Amino acid sequence: MPAKAYDLVFDAVGMANLGAYVAGVWSPRQVAVITDTNVGPLYAQMVKSSLLTAGFNVIVLTLPAGEGTKSLTTLGQVSQTLAQHGFTRADGIVALGGGVIGDLAGLVAALYMRGISFIQVPTSLTAQVDASVGGKTAVNLTQTKNVLGAFYQPDFVLIDPTFLDTLTDRDLVEGYGEVVKVSALAGGDFFDQTGKIQTVADLRQQAAALTVASIGYKAEVVMADEKEAGRRQVLNFGHTIGHAIELEAKGKLRHGEAVAVGMVAITRYFEHVGISAPGLTEALAERLMAVGLPLRSSLMGKPAFFDHLVNDKKQRGGKINLVALSKPGQPRILTKELTAFPNIIKTIQTLEGGATAE
């Protein structure tokens, strides 16, 4: 069971009620709203005003948008700013943004004075369906994604689906990569639901329902295995190959885009060796292609790609756990030697007929 329970509220007018929600969880205190240069101009002033009205003292820290913000340097800068403003363990942090902000702000909260309270207000589809649920917080090192982190649960999560209305198509579609991942793990009606999304317009129309379904499945998994000792590892479906591609792309591919490539690649391999059901790769590919997500990348198999695999935080003693789907709703954990990966990738590329550049 998780170390603590907390409420996750789905509210289409949540932003208007944020101050009241926070006041229902916290007593009056100093609050640092941590956001970025994409989200801050849209929502930071509204959030600050709502919190001030509810009786909180508020500062806003606006960080550069992008994966580069998930760094030790930024972690130190934010912590120093909190110290300069006299923040104590009785104060709190509100993470207002996508997955990068949620990861960074959560780790600051976990480490500052050995832990202060924080609240998640995820504004992207990726963050709403993935990063805001489960208590994972982290920053990157140069060659390794999410290598410095902690499991640290928020006090409250507010999900307002109207945030998604301001996302570009690419930002929304990136998050759908994670939705398809979760639907494949869940199987049943949820996998059927993603099969009905044929356009980006369909995705926008169904985004709220897809978010609810994704959160429901992930919350069930996390409650059973908070620290990723067993079942929670299935949520890494597509991530081993995906993270290596994402790092090597150096910002040209988003997280959900790289995970889409990773899911298709590893399922193609497992289908070839008889572990995944025939046709499963195509079923995943159809869902991803429908909204324009990539299916392959020329970066897979490059020398640096294998370096990223070696540095993957999931690697243990030269072995790494991979997630395979026997069929939708039936994930399995299979352990592979890192030395087997060149042949695995070569097999995938042969099956693809050669990788295309992304």
N, C-alpha and C positions, 0 to 999 in steps of 0.2 A: 504494500500500500504506500501511496505518496507520504512524504514527511508531514505534509499539512494539507488540509482541504481549503479550497477557495472557490468563490463564485465566478462563473463565466456567464456574462449577460450578453444576449444578442438583442439589440435594440436599434430600430431604424431611426429613432430620434435621440440616440444615446449621447451625441455631442452636446445637444441642448441641455441634457440632464447630467453632464459629467460631474460638475461640482457637487451636486446632491448625491450622486453615487459614491464619490470619494469620501464625502462627509459621513456617509453611512458605514464606511470601513475604517476611516482614520479620525482621530481627534485632531483639533487644530494644531498645525505644525508648519515648519518650513518645507516647501516642496520645490524640487528641481524638475522642470519639464525638459526632457532631453529629446531633441528633434533634429531634423536635417534641413538642408537648403531647398529641398523639394517640397517637403510637407510643412515646414515652419511658416512660410509666407501664406499658406492657405488656412492653417488652423491654429497656430500657436497663440495668437492674440485672443481668439475665442476661448481657447482652453484656459489661458491665464485669467481672463475676466471671470469665467465661470468658477474657477477655484478661489479667486479673490472674494467673490460674492459669497462663497460658502465658508469664508473665514480663514483661509490659508494665506501664508506669506509665500510669494511665488517668485522664482527666477526662471528664466528660459535660457537654455544652452542650445544654440543652433550649430550643428556640425556639418562639415561637407558631406554631400550625398555620395553614396557609392561604397563599394566593398573596402576601399582603402581606409575607411574610417574604423574598421574593425582591427585596430592595431594596439600594441602596447603603448605606443606614444600617445594616442588619443585617450586610452584608458587612464594613463597618468595625468594628462592634462585635465580631464573631467574631474578626477579625484582631487586634484589640487584646487580646482575652482570650488568644489564643495567645501574643502577645508577653509579656504579663504573667506567663504560666506558663513562659516561657523556651523556647518551642518553636524549634527550629532546622530547617535543611534535612534533618537526619538523622531527624526525627520524622515522624509521619503522622496522617492523618485517616481515620476510618471514617464514612461517610455512612449513617445508619440511618433510613430513612424513604421517603417517596414521591418524586415527581418534583421537588417544590419543594426538599426537603432535598438531593437528589442534585445538582440544578443549583447551588444555593448553595454547598454544601460543596465541590463540584468546582471552582467558580470561586475560592473561598478557597484551595484547594490550588494552583491554577494561578498565583495571584498572590503568595501569601505567600512572601517571600524568593525570588521568581522561580521558585517551584515546589517543592512538597514532595509526598511520596507520599500517595496516598489509595486507599481501597478502597470499593466500592459494595456495600451490602446493601439492595436495594430491597424495600420491604414492601407496595407496592400493585401492582395489575395494570398500571396505567398505567406505573409505573416499571419493572416487570419486563420488559414487552414493548417499551418505547420509551426512556424516559429513561436507563436504566442501560447502554444499548448504543450505542456510537458516539462517546463523548467530548465531546459538546456540554455546555457549562456556561454559565450565564448568570444575570443578574438583570434585572429590568424597570426602565424609567423610567415615569413617570406615564402617558404616552400611547403607549408602545411596549413590546411584549412581547419579552423576551430580547434587548434591543438591546446590552447590555454583556456580553460573554462571551468564551469562548476554546474552542478545541478542545484538550482535555486528557484523555488516556487514563488510566484507573485502573490500578493494579497488579493488581487482582483483583476479580472480581464474584461474589458468592455469592447465588444465587437459591434460596430455600426456599419451596416452594409452600404450606406450611402457614400462612405469613403471611396468605394470602388468606382463611383460615377466619374471621379476626377482622374482616374488612371488612363494613360494612353493604352491603345490596343496591345502594344508589346508588353507593357507592364502587367496588364490583366492576363494575357495569354501565358506569360511566364509562370504565373501562379497556377494556371490550369495544369501544368506539368505535374505539380504536386497533387492536384485533385485526381488526375488520372491514376497516379501512383496509388493513392489511398483507395480509390474505387477498385483497382485490380486486387489489392490485398483483401478488401472486404468482400468482393464478389457480389453475387445476388442482384438485388434491385439496384444497388448503387452502381455496379458495373454496367448494368443495362441503361441506367440514367445517363452516364457519360457517353454511351453509344448513340444517344439521341442528339448530342451536340454536334451540329454540322457546320456552323459558322461562328464567327466571333460575336455576331448579333445574338445568336442562341445562347452563347456563354454569358453575355451581359444580362440577358433576361433571366437566366437560371442561376446566376452566381450566388445569390443568397441561399437558395436551397442546397446547392452543392457545398457551400461552406458549412452549413449545419450538418450535413451528412458526413463530411470529412472530419469535423471536430468530434462528432459522436464516436466514430471509429477510433480515432487517435486517443481520445480520452479513455476509452475502454482499455486500450493496450497499455497506456501509461499507468493507469491505476493498478494494473497487475504487475508492472515491472518498471518502476520509476527510474532506476539506475542503469537500465539497458544491460542487465545481466543475462536475459533470456529472450522472452517473446518480443520485447521492444525492438530488438535488432531487425525485425522484419521491416520496420519503417525506413531502413537504409536501402531498400530496394532501388537499384539503379544508381546509388550514390557512390559506390567505389569507383567505377569507371567515370561517372558523372563529375565527381569532385576533381579527379585528375585532369579531365578535359577543361573544367571551369578554371582551374589554376593556370593551365597552360594557355588558355585563351586570353588571359590577362585583361579581362573586362569586356572582351568582344562577345562573349556568351554570358547570359544571365544564369543564375542558379537553376531555375526551372527548365531552361532550355538545355543545359548540360545534363540534368537528370533525365530529361526525355531521351536524349541520345543514349545515356547509360542504361535505361530500362530496356530499350529496344535491342541494344547490343547484347546485353547479358541474356535476355530472353531468347534471342536468336541462337545463341550458343547452346543454351540449355534445351531448347527445342530440338536442335540438331543432334544432341547426344541422348535424347529420349527422356529427359527429365520433365520438360514442359510439354503440355499437350499440343498436338499439331494445330496450327492456325492461331496460336496465342500471340505470336509476334505480330502477325498481320492485324489482329484485333487491337492490340496496343497502338500499332502504327496508324491505323485508320483514325483512332480517336485523337491522336496527336497531330496528324496531318490536317485534320478537319479545321483546325484553327491556326495552322501555319507553324507549328513547332518543328524543329529540326529532328531528323532521325539518325543522322550519322555525322561524323566529323573527321577531317583529315588529320586532326591532332592526335587521334587515338593511335597508339603504336609508335609515336615519336620517342626518341631517347628520353627527353624530359618527362614525357607521360609516365614512363616506368619509374623514374625518380620520384614522382609524386605518389605513386602506389607504395613504394618502399617507405615513404614518410607518412603514409596514411595512419591516423590515430587508431584505427581499428585493427591494425596489423599487430600480431602477437607471435614472436619467435619465428618469423619468416613465414607465417601463415595468416590468412585473412578469411573472415567469414563472408560469404556471398549469399544473397537472397535470391532464391529461385521460386517461381510459381509453377506448381504442378498444373494448376488451372486457376481461374479467378476465384479468390477466396481461400486458396490453399497454399500459402507460402511455406517455404522450407529454408532452413539455414544449412548451407554446405560449406565446409572448410576446404580451402585450396592453398597449396604452396605458392608463394610468390614466384618461385622459379617456373611455375606452370603458366604464368600469365603471357609470356611472349607467344606461346603456342595457342593459348585461348584467343588472344587478339588476332593472331594470324588467321585462325579458323573463322572468326567473325568477319574479318575483311574479305576472305575468300567467299563466304556466303553472301556478303553484300555485293560482290562483284567489283570491289574497290571503293574506298572511302571517298566522299566528296568534301570539298572544303566548306567550312561554316565560318 
